[in-house]
Structures are given as structure tokens and as C-alpha cells.
């Protein structure tokens, strides 16, 4: 897998922050890297 970091300005101009590099993905993300469960009314389980 490769990754390249860049930013885009409001005018649509891009600037490379880090050149493309090879990375090895983790088999399973660390718990600290996972998003918390959504708490919006649509996603929340109904109270019983």
C-alpha cells in the first residue's frame, strides 16, 4: 500500500506535504485508532 500526504487550498491548488511512501497495513487497527461508536439519534439503539 502507498500513501501520499498533500493539502488542497480553497482555490483548488495542491501542495505535497509528504512524498509517496510504501507502508505496511496493520492486520487489525489498534483500539486507540478506531472511531468511537456514533451517538446520533439515527444510529443509537432504542432504549428498552
C-alpha positions, 0 to 999 in steps of 0.5 A, spaced: 500 500 500 502 507 498 500 513 501 501 520 499 500 526 504 498 533 500 493 539 502 488 542 497 487 550 498 480 553 497 482 555 490 483 548 488 491 548 488 495 542 491 501 542 495 505 535 497 506 535 504 509 528 504 512 524 498 509 517 496 511 512 501 510 504 501 507 502 508 505 496 511 497 495 513 496 493 520 492 486 520 487 489 525 487 497 527 489 498 534 483 500 539 486 507 540 485 508 532 478 506 531 472 511 531 468 511 537 461 508 536 456 514 533 451 517 538 446 520 533 439 519 534 439 515 527 444 510 529 443 509 537 439 503 539 432 504 542 432 504 549 428 498 552 
